[in-house]
Amino acid sequence: MTGNFTTVFGKTKPVIAMVHLGALPGSPLHDASRGLEGLVEGAARDLDALQKAGFDAVMFG
């Protein structure tokens, strides 16, 4: 497995971050006033911060 990481990331121990999406429509904590655009804006802000911090990869969930 280490060889795969080295091939993809150029290092044996990449730092992989996670962008967590906010509550989706239909769930109790969803902010309907912000809608899907609010979810996308929040995820984009998080992604931008992680990229600036120098993470090697990002997963979304």
C-alpha distance matrix in Angstrom:
0.0 3.8 5.3 5.2 6.7 8.8 10.0 11.0 12.3 13.2 12.0 9.3 10.8 12.4 15.2 15.4 18.9 20.6 24.0 25.9 28.6 32.1 34.0 34.3 37.7 39.2 37.6 40.0 38.7 38.6 40.8 42.8 44.7 41.6 40.3 37.1 37.9 37.5 34.1 33.0 34.7 33.0 29.5 30.3 31.6 28.5 26.3 28.6 28.5 24.7 24.6 27.4 25.6 22.7 19.7 16.8 16.5 18.7 18.5 21.9 23.3
3.8 0.0 3.8 5.4 5.2 6.2 8.6 10.1 10.4 10.5 8.8 5.8 8.1 10.2 13.5 14.5 18.3 20.6 24.0 26.3 29.3 32.7 34.9 35.5 39.1 40.7 39.0 41.2 39.6 39.5 41.5 43.7 45.3 42.1 41.1 37.9 38.3 37.9 34.6 33.3 34.6 32.9 29.5 30.0 31.0 27.9 25.7 27.6 27.2 23.4 23.2 25.6 23.6 20.6 18.0 15.1 15.7 18.4 19.0 22.6 24.3
5.3 3.8 0.0 3.8 5.5 5.1 6.1 8.7 10.0 9.5 9.1 7.4 10.5 12.0 15.6 16.5 20.3 22.6 25.7 28.3 30.9 34.5 36.8 37.1 40.5 42.3 40.9 43.3 41.7 41.3 43.3 45.2 46.8 43.4 42.3 39.0 39.2 39.1 35.9 34.3 35.6 34.3 30.8 31.0 32.2 29.4 26.8 28.5 28.5 24.8 24.0 26.5 25.0 21.7 19.3 16.0 16.6 19.6 20.3 23.9 26.0
5.2 5.4 3.8 0.0 3.8 5.4 5.1 6.2 8.4 9.4 9.6 8.5 10.7 11.1 14.4 14.5 18.1 20.0 22.9 25.4 27.9 31.5 33.7 33.8 37.1 39.0 37.7 40.3 38.8 38.2 40.2 41.9 43.6 40.2 38.9 35.6 35.9 35.9 32.7 31.0 32.6 31.5 27.8 28.1 29.6 26.9 24.1 26.1 26.5 22.8 22.0 24.8 23.6 20.3 17.7 14.2 14.1 16.8 17.3 20.7 22.8
6.7 5.2 5.5 3.8 0.0 3.8 5.4 5.2 5.6 7.1 6.5 5.7 7.3 7.3 10.7 11.2 15.0 17.3 20.4 23.1 25.8 29.4 31.8 32.2 35.7 37.7 36.2 38.6 36.8 36.3 38.1 40.0 41.5 38.1 37.1 33.9 34.0 33.7 30.6 29.0 30.2 28.9 25.4 25.6 26.7 23.9 21.3 23.1 23.2 19.4 18.8 21.4 20.0 16.8 14.2 10.8 11.2 14.1 15.1 18.8 21.1
8.8 6.2 5.1 5.4 3.8 0.0 3.8 5.6 5.4 4.5 4.6 5.0 8.0 8.5 12.3 13.6 17.3 20.1 23.0 26.0 28.7 32.3 34.9 35.4 38.8 41.0 39.5 41.9 40.0 39.4 40.9 42.9 44.1 40.6 39.7 36.5 36.3 36.1 33.2 31.3 32.3 31.1 27.7 27.4 28.5 25.9 23.1 24.4 24.4 20.8 19.7 21.9 20.6 17.1 15.2 11.7 13.1 16.5 18.1 21.8 24.4
10.0 8.6 6.1 5.1 5.4 3.8 0.0 3.8 5.9 5.7 7.8 8.8 11.5 11.2 14.7 15.2 18.8 21.2 23.7 26.7 29.0 32.7 35.3 35.3 38.6 40.8 39.7 42.3 40.5 39.6 41.2 42.8 44.1 40.6 39.4 36.0 35.9 36.1 33.1 31.0 32.2 31.4 27.9 27.4 28.9 26.6 23.5 24.8 25.4 21.9 20.4 22.9 22.1 18.5 16.7 13.0 13.7 17.0 18.4 21.9 24.6
11.0 10.1 8.7 6.2 5.2 5.6 3.8 0.0 3.8 6.0 8.1 9.5 11.0 9.5 12.5 12.4 15.7 17.9 20.2 23.3 25.4 29.1 31.7 31.7 35.0 37.3 36.3 38.9 37.1 36.0 37.5 39.1 40.3 36.8 35.7 32.2 32.1 32.3 29.3 27.2 28.5 27.7 24.1 23.7 25.3 23.0 19.9 21.3 22.1 18.7 17.1 20.0 19.4 16.0 13.9 10.1 10.2 13.4 14.9 18.3 21.2
12.3 10.4 10.0 8.4 5.6 5.4 5.9 3.8 0.0 3.8 5.4 7.7 8.6 6.6 9.6 10.4 13.7 16.5 18.9 22.2 24.7 28.3 31.2 31.6 35.0 37.4 36.1 38.5 36.3 35.4 36.7 38.5 39.5 35.9 35.2 31.9 31.5 31.4 28.6 26.5 27.3 26.4 23.0 22.4 23.4 21.1 18.1 19.2 19.6 16.2 14.6 17.1 16.2 12.6 10.8 7.1 8.4 12.1 14.3 17.9 21.0
13.2 10.5 9.5 9.4 7.1 4.5 5.7 6.0 3.8 0.0 3.8 7.1 9.1 8.3 11.7 13.4 16.7 19.8 22.3 25.7 28.3 31.8 34.8 35.3 38.7 41.1 39.8 42.1 39.8 39.0 40.2 42.1 42.9 39.3 38.7 35.5 34.9 34.7 32.1 29.9 30.5 29.6 26.3 25.5 26.3 24.1 21.1 21.8 22.0 18.7 16.9 18.8 17.8 14.1 13.0 9.6 11.8 15.6 18.0 21.7 24.7
12.0 8.8 9.1 9.6 6.5 4.6 7.8 8.1 5.4 3.8 0.0 3.8 5.7 6.1 9.7 12.1 15.6 18.9 21.9 25.0 28.0 31.4 34.3 35.2 38.7 41.0 39.4 41.4 39.1 38.7 39.9 42.1 43.1 39.5 39.1 36.1 35.6 35.0 32.3 30.5 31.0 29.6 26.5 26.0 26.5 23.9 21.4 22.2 21.7 18.3 17.2 18.9 17.2 13.7 12.3 9.5 12.0 15.6 17.9 21.6 24.3
9.3 5.8 7.4 8.5 5.7 5.0 8.8 9.5 7.7 7.1 3.8 0.0 3.8 6.3 9.8 12.1 15.8 18.9 22.3 25.1 28.2 31.5 34.2 35.2 38.8 40.8 39.0 41.0 38.9 38.7 40.3 42.6 43.8 40.4 39.8 36.9 36.8 36.0 33.1 31.6 32.4 30.7 27.5 27.6 28.0 25.0 22.8 24.1 23.4 19.8 19.3 21.2 19.0 15.9 13.9 11.3 13.2 16.4 18.1 21.8 24.1
10.8 8.1 10.5 10.7 7.3 8.0 11.5 11.0 8.6 9.1 5.7 3.8 0.0 3.8 6.5 9.2 12.7 16.0 19.4 22.1 25.4 28.6 31.3 32.6 36.3 38.3 36.2 38.0 35.7 35.8 37.3 39.8 41.0 37.6 37.3 34.5 34.4 33.4 30.4 29.3 29.8 27.8 24.8 25.2 25.3 22.1 20.3 21.8 20.6 17.0 17.1 18.9 16.4 13.7 11.4 9.5 11.3 14.1 15.8 19.5 21.6
12.4 10.2 12.0 11.1 7.3 8.5 11.2 9.5 6.6 8.3 6.1 6.3 3.8 0.0 3.8 6.2 9.7 13.1 16.3 19.3 22.4 25.7 28.6 29.7 33.4 35.6 33.7 35.6 33.2 33.0 34.3 36.7 37.7 34.3 34.0 31.1 30.9 30.0 27.1 25.7 26.3 24.5 21.4 21.5 21.8 18.8 16.7 18.1 17.3 13.6 13.5 15.6 13.4 10.6 7.9 5.7 7.6 10.6 12.8 16.5 18.9
15.2 13.5 15.6 14.4 10.7 12.3 14.7 12.5 9.6 11.7 9.7 9.8 6.5 3.8 0.0 3.8 6.6 10.2 13.4 16.3 19.7 22.7 25.7 27.2 30.9 33.1 31.0 32.6 30.1 30.0 31.2 33.8 34.7 31.4 31.3 28.7 28.4 27.1 24.4 23.3 23.6 21.5 18.6 19.0 18.9 15.7 14.1 15.6 14.3 10.6 11.4 13.4 10.8 8.8 5.6 5.4 6.8 8.8 11.1 14.5 16.8
15.4 14.5 16.5 14.5 11.2 13.6 15.2 12.4 10.4 13.4 12.1 12.1 9.2 6.2 3.8 0.0 3.8 6.9 10.2 13.1 16.3 19.5 22.4 23.7 27.4 29.5 27.6 29.4 27.1 26.8 28.2 30.6 31.8 28.4 28.1 25.3 25.3 24.2 21.2 20.2 20.9 18.8 15.7 16.5 16.9 13.5 11.9 14.2 13.4 9.6 10.7 13.5 11.5 9.9 6.2 5.8 4.7 5.5 7.3 10.7 13.1
18.9 18.3 20.3 18.1 15.0 17.3 18.8 15.7 13.7 16.7 15.6 15.8 12.7 9.7 6.6 3.8 0.0 3.8 6.8 9.8 13.1 16.1 19.2 20.7 24.4 26.7 24.7 26.3 23.7 23.4 24.7 27.2 28.3 25.0 24.8 22.3 22.3 20.8 18.0 17.3 17.7 15.3 12.5 13.6 13.7 10.1 9.1 11.8 10.7 7.2 9.5 12.1 10.3 10.0 6.5 7.9 6.3 4.7 6.3 8.8 10.9
20.6 20.6 22.6 20.0 17.3 20.1 21.2 17.9 16.5 19.8 18.9 18.9 16.0 13.1 10.2 6.9 3.8 0.0 3.8 6.2 9.5 12.6 15.5 17.0 20.7 22.9 20.9 22.6 20.2 19.9 21.4 23.9 25.2 22.0 21.6 19.2 19.5 18.1 14.9 14.7 15.6 13.0 10.1 12.1 12.6 9.1 8.7 12.1 11.5 8.8 11.3 14.1 12.9 13.1 10.0 11.2 8.6 5.5 4.8 5.8 7.3
24.0 24.0 25.7 22.9 20.4 23.0 23.7 20.2 18.9 22.3 21.9 22.3 19.4 16.3 13.4 10.2 6.8 3.8 0.0 3.8 6.4 9.6 12.8 14.2 17.8 20.4 18.6 20.3 17.7 16.9 18.1 20.5 21.6 18.3 18.0 15.6 15.8 14.3 11.2 11.0 11.9 9.4 6.4 8.9 9.6 6.4 6.6 10.2 10.2 8.6 11.1 13.8 13.4 14.2 11.7 13.3 10.6 6.9 6.2 4.9 6.4
25.9 26.3 28.3 25.4 23.1 26.0 26.7 23.3 22.2 25.7 25.0 25.1 22.1 19.3 16.3 13.1 9.8 6.2 3.8 0.0 3.8 6.5 9.4 11.2 14.9 17.1 15.0 16.7 14.1 13.7 15.3 17.9 19.4 16.6 16.1 14.1 15.0 13.2 9.8 10.8 12.2 9.2 7.2 10.6 11.3 8.5 9.8 13.2 13.1 12.0 14.8 17.2 16.7 17.8 15.3 16.9 14.0 10.3 8.6 6.1 5.1
28.6 29.3 30.9 27.9 25.8 28.7 29.0 25.4 24.7 28.3 28.0 28.2 25.4 22.4 19.7 16.3 13.1 9.5 6.4 3.8 0.0 3.8 6.7 7.8 11.4 14.0 12.4 14.4 12.0 10.7 12.3 14.5 16.2 13.4 12.5 10.4 11.7 10.1 6.5 8.1 10.0 7.7 6.1 9.9 11.2 9.6 10.8 14.1 14.6 14.3 16.6 19.0 19.1 20.3 18.1 19.5 16.5 12.7 10.7 7.3 6.0
32.1 32.7 34.5 31.5 29.4 32.3 32.7 29.1 28.3 31.8 31.4 31.5 28.6 25.7 22.7 19.5 16.1 12.6 9.6 6.5 3.8 0.0 3.8 6.2 9.5 11.9 10.0 11.3 8.5 7.4 8.9 11.5 13.2 10.8 10.4 9.4 11.0 8.7 5.8 8.9 10.2 7.7 8.0 11.6 12.3 11.3 13.4 16.1 16.4 16.7 19.2 21.2 21.3 23.0 21.1 22.8 20.0 16.2 14.4 11.1 9.3
34.0 34.9 36.8 33.7 31.8 34.9 35.3 31.7 31.2 34.8 34.3 34.2 31.3 28.6 25.7 22.4 19.2 15.5 12.8 9.4 6.7 3.8 0.0 3.8 6.8 8.4 6.2 7.8 5.7 4.6 7.5 9.8 12.5 11.0 10.0 9.7 12.2 10.3 7.9 11.3 13.1 11.1 11.5 15.1 15.9 15.0 17.0 19.8 20.2 20.4 22.9 25.0 25.0 26.6 24.5 26.1 23.0 19.3 17.0 13.5 10.9
34.3 35.5 37.1 33.8 32.2 35.4 35.3 31.7 31.6 35.3 35.2 35.2 32.6 29.7 27.2 23.7 20.7 17.0 14.2 11.2 7.8 6.2 3.8 0.0 3.8 6.3 5.8 8.7 8.0 5.6 8.5 9.3 12.4 11.1 8.8 7.8 11.2 10.4 7.9 10.8 13.4 12.4 12.4 15.6 17.2 16.7 18.0 20.9 21.9 21.9 24.0 26.4 26.8 28.1 25.9 27.0 23.7 19.9 17.4 13.6 11.2
37.7 39.1 40.5 37.1 35.7 38.8 38.6 35.0 35.0 38.7 38.7 38.8 36.3 33.4 30.9 27.4 24.4 20.7 17.8 14.9 11.4 9.5 6.8 3.8 0.0 3.8 5.6 8.3 8.6 5.6 8.0 7.3 10.8 10.5 7.6 7.7 11.3 11.2 9.8 12.6 15.1 14.7 15.2 18.0 19.7 19.7 21.1 23.7 24.9 25.3 27.1 29.4 30.1 31.4 29.4 30.5 27.2 23.4 20.9 17.1 14.9
39.2 40.7 42.3 39.0 37.7 41.0 40.8 37.3 37.4 41.1 41.0 40.8 38.3 35.6 33.1 29.5 26.7 22.9 20.4 17.1 14.0 11.9 8.4 6.3 3.8 0.0 3.8 6.6 8.5 6.9 9.8 9.2 13.0 13.4 10.9 11.4 15.0 14.7 13.3 16.2 18.7 18.0 18.5 21.5 23.1 22.8 24.3 27.0 28.0 28.2 30.3 32.6 33.0 34.3 32.1 33.1 29.7 26.0 23.2 19.5 16.8
37.6 39.0 40.9 37.7 36.2 39.5 39.7 36.3 36.1 39.8 39.4 39.0 36.2 33.7 31.0 27.6 24.7 20.9 18.6 15.0 12.4 10.0 6.2 5.8 5.6 3.8 0.0 3.8 5.7 5.6 9.2 10.1 13.7 13.8 12.0 12.6 15.9 14.7 13.0 16.3 18.4 17.0 17.5 20.9 22.0 21.3 23.1 26.0 26.4 26.5 29.0 31.1 31.2 32.7 30.3 31.6 28.3 24.6 21.8 18.3 15.2
40.0 41.2 43.3 40.3 38.6 41.9 42.3 38.9 38.5 42.1 41.4 41.0 38.0 35.6 32.6 29.4 26.3 22.6 20.3 16.7 14.4 11.3 7.8 8.7 8.3 6.6 3.8 0.0 3.8 5.7 8.7 10.1 13.3 14.1 13.2 14.6 17.5 15.7 14.6 18.2 19.7 18.0 19.1 22.5 23.0 22.4 24.7 27.3 27.4 27.8 30.5 32.3 32.2 34.1 31.9 33.5 30.5 26.7 24.2 20.8 17.7
38.7 39.6 41.7 38.8 36.8 40.0 40.5 37.1 36.3 39.8 39.1 38.9 35.7 33.2 30.1 27.1 23.7 20.2 17.7 14.1 12.0 8.5 5.7 8.0 8.6 8.5 5.7 3.8 0.0 3.8 6.3 9.0 11.6 11.8 11.7 13.1 15.5 13.0 12.1 15.8 16.8 14.8 16.2 19.6 19.7 19.1 21.7 24.1 24.0 24.6 27.4 29.0 28.9 31.0 29.0 30.9 28.1 24.4 22.2 18.9 16.2
38.6 39.5 41.3 38.2 36.3 39.4 39.6 36.0 35.4 39.0 38.7 38.7 35.8 33.0 30.0 26.8 23.4 19.9 16.9 13.7 10.7 7.4 4.6 5.6 5.6 6.9 5.6 5.7 3.8 0.0 3.8 5.9 8.9 8.7 8.0 9.4 12.0 10.0 9.2 12.9 14.2 12.9 14.4 17.4 18.0 18.0 20.2 22.6 23.0 23.8 26.2 27.9 28.3 30.2 28.4 30.1 27.2 23.4 21.3 17.8 15.4
40.8 41.5 43.3 40.2 38.1 40.9 41.2 37.5 36.7 40.2 39.9 40.3 37.3 34.3 31.2 28.2 24.7 21.4 18.1 15.3 12.3 8.9 7.5 8.5 8.0 9.8 9.2 8.7 6.3 3.8 0.0 3.8 5.4 5.7 6.4 8.9 10.6 8.2 9.0 12.5 12.9 12.0 14.4 16.9 17.1 17.8 20.3 22.0 22.5 23.9 26.2 27.5 28.2 30.4 29.0 31.0 28.3 24.6 23.0 19.5 17.7
42.8 43.7 45.2 41.9 40.0 42.9 42.8 39.1 38.5 42.1 42.1 42.6 39.8 36.7 33.8 30.6 27.2 23.9 20.5 17.9 14.5 11.5 9.8 9.3 7.3 9.2 10.1 10.1 9.0 5.9 3.8 0.0 3.8 5.4 4.8 8.2 10.1 9.0 10.2 13.2 14.0 14.1 16.3 18.4 19.1 20.2 22.3 23.9 24.9 26.3 28.3 29.7 30.7 32.8 31.4 33.2 30.3 26.6 24.9 21.3 19.6
44.7 45.3 46.8 43.6 41.5 44.1 44.1 40.3 39.5 42.9 43.1 43.8 41.0 37.7 34.7 31.8 28.3 25.2 21.6 19.4 16.2 13.2 12.5 12.4 10.8 13.0 13.7 13.3 11.6 8.9 5.4 3.8 0.0 3.8 5.6 9.3 9.8 8.5 11.0 13.6 13.4 13.9 16.7 18.2 18.5 20.1 22.4 23.5 24.5 26.4 28.2 29.2 30.5 32.8 31.8 33.9 31.2 27.7 26.4 22.9 21.8
41.6 42.1 43.4 40.2 38.1 40.6 40.6 36.8 35.9 39.3 39.5 40.4 37.6 34.3 31.4 28.4 25.0 22.0 18.3 16.6 13.4 10.8 11.0 11.1 10.5 13.4 13.8 14.1 11.8 8.7 5.7 5.4 3.8 0.0 3.8 6.7 6.4 4.7 7.6 9.9 9.6 10.3 13.1 14.4 14.8 16.6 18.7 19.7 20.9 22.8 24.4 25.5 26.9 29.1 28.2 30.2 27.7 24.2 23.2 19.8 19.0
40.3 41.1 42.3 38.9 37.1 39.7 39.4 35.7 35.2 38.7 39.1 39.8 37.3 34.0 31.3 28.1 24.8 21.6 18.0 16.1 12.5 10.4 10.0 8.8 7.6 10.9 12.0 13.2 11.7 8.0 6.4 4.8 5.6 3.8 0.0 3.8 5.4 5.5 6.9 9.1 10.2 11.2 13.0 14.6 16.0 17.4 18.9 20.5 22.0 23.4 24.9 26.5 27.9 29.7 28.5 30.0 27.1 23.5 22.1 18.5 17.6
37.1 37.9 39.0 35.6 33.9 36.5 36.0 32.2 31.9 35.5 36.1 36.9 34.5 31.1 28.7 25.3 22.3 19.2 15.6 14.1 10.4 9.4 9.7 7.8 7.7 11.4 12.6 14.6 13.1 9.4 8.9 8.2 9.3 6.7 3.8 0.0 3.8 5.3 5.0 6.3 8.6 9.9 10.7 12.3 14.3 15.6 16.5 18.3 20.2 21.2 22.4 24.4 25.9 27.3 25.9 27.1 24.1 20.6 19.1 15.5 14.9
37.9 38.3 39.2 35.9 34.0 36.3 35.9 32.1 31.5 34.9 35.6 36.8 34.4 30.9 28.4 25.3 22.3 19.5 15.8 15.0 11.7 11.0 12.2 11.2 11.3 15.0 15.9 17.5 15.5 12.0 10.6 10.1 9.8 6.4 5.4 3.8 0.0 3.8 5.4 5.1 6.1 8.6 9.9 10.4 12.2 14.3 15.1 16.3 18.4 19.9 20.8 22.4 24.3 25.8 25.0 26.4 23.7 20.4 19.6 16.3 16.5
37.5 37.9 39.1 35.9 33.7 36.1 36.1 32.3 31.4 34.7 35.0 36.0 33.4 30.0 27.1 24.2 20.8 18.1 14.3 13.2 10.1 8.7 10.3 10.4 11.2 14.7 14.7 15.7 13.0 10.0 8.2 9.0 8.5 4.7 5.5 5.3 3.8 0.0 3.8 5.4 5.1 6.1 8.6 9.8 10.6 12.4 14.1 15.3 16.7 18.5 19.9 21.2 22.7 24.7 23.8 25.7 23.2 19.8 19.0 15.8 15.7
34.1 34.6 35.9 32.7 30.6 33.2 33.1 29.3 28.6 32.1 32.3 33.1 30.4 27.1 24.4 21.2 18.0 14.9 11.2 9.8 6.5 5.8 7.9 7.9 9.8 13.3 13.0 14.6 12.1 9.2 9.0 10.2 11.0 7.6 6.9 5.0 5.4 3.8 0.0 3.8 5.5 5.3 6.2 8.6 10.1 10.8 12.2 14.3 15.7 16.7 18.3 20.2 21.3 23.0 21.6 23.2 20.4 16.8 15.6 12.3 11.9
33.0 33.3 34.3 31.0 29.0 31.3 31.0 27.2 26.5 29.9 30.5 31.6 29.3 25.7 23.3 20.2 17.3 14.7 11.0 10.8 8.1 8.9 11.3 10.8 12.6 16.2 16.3 18.2 15.8 12.9 12.5 13.2 13.6 9.9 9.1 6.3 5.1 5.4 3.8 0.0 3.8 5.5 5.2 6.0 8.6 9.9 10.3 12.1 14.3 15.3 16.2 18.2 19.9 21.1 20.0 21.4 18.6 15.3 14.6 11.6 12.4
34.7 34.6 35.6 32.6 30.2 32.3 32.2 28.5 27.3 30.5 31.0 32.4 29.8 26.3 23.6 20.9 17.7 15.6 11.9 12.2 10.0 10.2 13.1 13.4 15.1 18.7 18.4 19.7 16.8 14.2 12.9 14.0 13.4 9.6 10.2 8.6 6.1 5.1 5.5 3.8 0.0 3.8 5.5 5.0 6.2 8.7 9.8 10.5 12.4 14.3 15.3 16.5 18.4 20.2 19.7 21.6 19.3 16.3 16.3 13.8 14.8
33.0 32.9 34.3 31.5 28.9 31.1 31.4 27.7 26.4 29.6 29.6 30.7 27.8 24.5 21.5 18.8 15.3 13.0 9.4 9.2 7.7 7.7 11.1 12.4 14.7 18.0 17.0 18.0 14.8 12.9 12.0 14.1 13.9 10.3 11.2 9.9 8.6 6.1 5.3 5.5 3.8 0.0 3.8 5.4 5.2 6.3 8.6 10.0 10.9 12.5 14.4 15.6 16.8 18.9 18.0 20.3 18.1 14.8 14.7 12.2 12.8
29.5 29.5 30.8 27.8 25.4 27.7 27.9 24.1 23.0 26.3 26.5 27.5 24.8 21.4 18.6 15.7 12.5 10.1 6.4 7.2 6.1 8.0 11.5 12.4 15.2 18.5 17.5 19.1 16.2 14.4 14.4 16.3 16.7 13.1 13.0 10.7 9.9 8.6 6.2 5.2 5.5 3.8 0.0 3.8 5.5 5.1 6.1 8.6 10.0 10.5 12.2 14.2 15.3 16.7 15.4 17.2 14.7 11.3 11.1 8.7 10.0
30.3 30.0 31.0 28.1 25.6 27.4 27.4 23.7 22.4 25.5 26.0 27.6 25.2 21.5 19.0 16.5 13.6 12.1 8.9 10.6 9.9 11.6 15.1 15.6 18.0 21.5 20.9 22.5 19.6 17.4 16.9 18.4 18.2 14.4 14.6 12.3 10.4 9.8 8.6 6.0 5.0 5.4 3.8 0.0 3.8 5.4 5.0 6.1 8.6 9.9 10.4 12.2 14.1 15.5 14.9 16.6 14.5 11.8 12.6 10.9 13.0
31.6 31.0 32.2 29.6 26.7 28.5 28.9 25.3 23.4 26.3 26.5 28.0 25.3 21.8 18.9 16.9 13.7 12.6 9.6 11.3 11.2 12.3 15.9 17.2 19.7 23.1 22.0 23.0 19.7 18.0 17.1 19.1 18.5 14.8 16.0 14.3 12.2 10.6 10.1 8.6 6.2 5.2 5.5 3.8 0.0 3.8 5.5 5.2 6.3 8.7 10.0 10.7 12.4 14.6 14.5 17.0 15.6 13.0 14.3 13.0 14.8
28.5 27.9 29.4 26.9 23.9 25.9 26.6 23.0 21.1 24.1 23.9 25.0 22.1 18.8 15.7 13.5 10.1 9.1 6.4 8.5 9.6 11.3 15.0 16.7 19.7 22.8 21.3 22.4 19.1 18.0 17.8 20.2 20.1 16.6 17.4 15.6 14.3 12.4 10.8 9.9 8.7 6.3 5.1 5.4 3.8 0.0 3.8 5.5 5.2 6.2 8.7 10.0 10.6 12.7 11.9 14.5 13.0 10.2 11.4 10.5 12.3
26.3 25.7 26.8 24.1 21.3 23.1 23.5 19.9 18.1 21.1 21.4 22.8 20.3 16.7 14.1 11.9 9.1 8.7 6.6 9.8 10.8 13.4 17.0 18.0 21.1 24.3 23.1 24.7 21.7 20.2 20.3 22.3 22.4 18.7 18.9 16.5 15.1 14.1 12.2 10.3 9.8 8.6 6.1 5.0 5.5 3.8 0.0 3.8 5.5 5.1 6.1 8.6 9.8 10.8 9.9 11.9 10.1 7.7 9.6 9.4 12.2
28.6 27.6 28.5 26.1 23.1 24.4 24.8 21.3 19.2 21.8 22.2 24.1 21.8 18.1 15.6 14.2 11.8 12.1 10.2 13.2 14.1 16.1 19.8 20.9 23.7 27.0 26.0 27.3 24.1 22.6 22.0 23.9 23.5 19.7 20.5 18.3 16.3 15.3 14.3 12.1 10.5 10.0 8.6 6.1 5.2 5.5 3.8 0.0 3.8 5.5 5.2 6.2 8.6 10.1 10.6 12.9 12.1 10.6 13.1 13.1 16.0
28.5 27.2 28.5 26.5 23.2 24.4 25.4 22.1 19.6 22.0 21.7 23.4 20.6 17.3 14.3 13.4 10.7 11.5 10.2 13.1 14.6 16.4 20.2 21.9 24.9 28.0 26.4 27.4 24.0 23.0 22.5 24.9 24.5 20.9 22.0 20.2 18.4 16.7 15.7 14.3 12.4 10.9 10.0 8.6 6.3 5.2 5.5 3.8 0.0 3.8 5.5 5.2 6.2 8.8 9.5 12.7 12.5 11.2 13.7 14.1 16.5
24.7 23.4 24.8 22.8 19.4 20.8 21.9 18.7 16.2 18.7 18.3 19.8 17.0 13.6 10.6 9.6 7.2 8.8 8.6 12.0 14.3 16.7 20.4 21.9 25.3 28.2 26.5 27.8 24.6 23.8 23.9 26.3 26.4 22.8 23.4 21.2 19.9 18.5 16.7 15.3 14.3 12.5 10.5 9.9 8.7 6.2 5.1 5.5 3.8 0.0 3.8 5.4 5.0 6.5 6.0 9.2 8.9 7.9 10.8 12.0 14.7
24.6 23.2 24.0 22.0 18.8 19.7 20.4 17.1 14.6 16.9 17.2 19.3 17.1 13.5 11.4 10.7 9.5 11.3 11.1 14.8 16.6 19.2 22.9 24.0 27.1 30.3 29.0 30.5 27.4 26.2 26.2 28.3 28.2 24.4 24.9 22.4 20.8 19.9 18.3 16.2 15.3 14.4 12.2 10.4 10.0 8.7 6.1 5.2 5.5 3.8 0.0 3.8 5.4 5.2 5.9 8.2 8.4 8.5 12.0 13.5 16.7
27.4 25.6 26.5 24.8 21.4 21.9 22.9 20.0 17.1 18.8 18.9 21.2 18.9 15.6 13.4 13.5 12.1 14.1 13.8 17.2 19.0 21.2 25.0 26.4 29.4 32.6 31.1 32.3 29.0 27.9 27.5 29.7 29.2 25.5 26.5 24.4 22.4 21.2 20.2 18.2 16.5 15.6 14.2 12.2 10.7 10.0 8.6 6.2 5.2 5.4 3.8 0.0 3.8 5.4 7.9 10.7 11.8 12.1 15.5 16.9 19.9
25.6 23.6 25.0 23.6 20.0 20.6 22.1 19.4 16.2 17.8 17.2 19.0 16.4 13.4 10.8 11.5 10.3 12.9 13.4 16.7 19.1 21.3 25.0 26.8 30.1 33.0 31.2 32.2 28.9 28.3 28.2 30.7 30.5 26.9 27.9 25.9 24.3 22.7 21.3 19.9 18.4 16.8 15.3 14.1 12.4 10.6 9.8 8.6 6.2 5.0 5.4 3.8 0.0 3.8 6.0 9.5 11.1 11.6 15.0 16.7 19.4
22.7 20.6 21.7 20.3 16.8 17.1 18.5 16.0 12.6 14.1 13.7 15.9 13.7 10.6 8.8 9.9 10.0 13.1 14.2 17.8 20.3 23.0 26.6 28.1 31.4 34.3 32.7 34.1 31.0 30.2 30.4 32.8 32.8 29.1 29.7 27.3 25.8 24.7 23.0 21.1 20.2 18.9 16.7 15.5 14.6 12.7 10.8 10.1 8.8 6.5 5.2 5.4 3.8 0.0 3.8 6.4 8.9 10.5 14.2 16.6 19.7
19.7 18.0 19.3 17.7 14.2 15.2 16.7 13.9 10.8 13.0 12.3 13.9 11.4 7.9 5.6 6.2 6.5 10.0 11.7 15.3 18.1 21.1 24.5 25.9 29.4 32.1 30.3 31.9 29.0 28.4 29.0 31.4 31.8 28.2 28.5 25.9 25.0 23.8 21.6 20.0 19.7 18.0 15.4 14.9 14.5 11.9 9.9 10.6 9.5 6.0 5.9 7.9 6.0 3.8 0.0 3.8 5.7 7.3 10.9 13.7 16.6
16.8 15.1 16.0 14.2 10.8 11.7 13.0 10.1 7.1 9.6 9.5 11.3 9.5 5.7 5.4 5.8 7.9 11.2 13.3 16.9 19.5 22.8 26.1 27.0 30.5 33.1 31.6 33.5 30.9 30.1 31.0 33.2 33.9 30.2 30.0 27.1 26.4 25.7 23.2 21.4 21.6 20.3 17.2 16.6 17.0 14.5 11.9 12.9 12.7 9.2 8.2 10.7 9.5 6.4 3.8 0.0 3.8 7.2 10.5 13.9 17.0
16.5 15.7 16.6 14.1 11.2 13.1 13.7 10.2 8.4 11.8 12.0 13.2 11.3 7.6 6.8 4.7 6.3 8.6 10.6 14.0 16.5 20.0 23.0 23.7 27.2 29.7 28.3 30.5 28.1 27.2 28.3 30.3 31.2 27.7 27.1 24.1 23.7 23.2 20.4 18.6 19.3 18.1 14.7 14.5 15.6 13.0 10.1 12.1 12.5 8.9 8.4 11.8 11.1 8.9 5.7 3.8 0.0 3.8 6.9 10.3 13.6
18.7 18.4 19.6 16.8 14.1 16.5 17.0 13.4 12.1 15.6 15.6 16.4 14.1 10.6 8.8 5.5 4.7 5.5 6.9 10.3 12.7 16.2 19.3 19.9 23.4 26.0 24.6 26.7 24.4 23.4 24.6 26.6 27.7 24.2 23.5 20.6 20.4 19.8 16.8 15.3 16.3 14.8 11.3 11.8 13.0 10.2 7.7 10.6 11.2 7.9 8.5 12.1 11.6 10.5 7.3 7.2 3.8 0.0 3.8 6.7 10.1
18.5 19.0 20.3 17.3 15.1 18.1 18.4 14.9 14.3 18.0 17.9 18.1 15.8 12.8 11.1 7.3 6.3 4.8 6.2 8.6 10.7 14.4 17.0 17.4 20.9 23.2 21.8 24.2 22.2 21.3 23.0 24.9 26.4 23.2 22.1 19.1 19.6 19.0 15.6 14.6 16.3 14.7 11.1 12.6 14.3 11.4 9.6 13.1 13.7 10.8 12.0 15.5 15.0 14.2 10.9 10.5 6.9 3.8 0.0 3.8 6.8
21.9 22.6 23.9 20.7 18.8 21.8 21.9 18.3 17.9 21.7 21.6 21.8 19.5 16.5 14.5 10.7 8.8 5.8 4.9 6.1 7.3 11.1 13.5 13.6 17.1 19.5 18.3 20.8 18.9 17.8 19.5 21.3 22.9 19.8 18.5 15.5 16.3 15.8 12.3 11.6 13.8 12.2 8.7 10.9 13.0 10.5 9.4 13.1 14.1 12.0 13.5 16.9 16.7 16.6 13.7 13.9 10.3 6.7 3.8 0.0 3.8
23.3 24.3 26.0 22.8 21.1 24.4 24.6 21.2 21.0 24.7 24.3 24.1 21.6 18.9 16.8 13.1 10.9 7.3 6.4 5.1 6.0 9.3 10.9 11.2 14.9 16.8 15.2 17.7 16.2 15.4 17.7 19.6 21.8 19.0 17.6 14.9 16.5 15.7 11.9 12.4 14.8 12.8 10.0 13.0 14.8 12.3 12.2 16.0 16.5 14.7 16.7 19.9 19.4 19.7 16.6 17.0 13.6 10.1 6.8 3.8 0.0
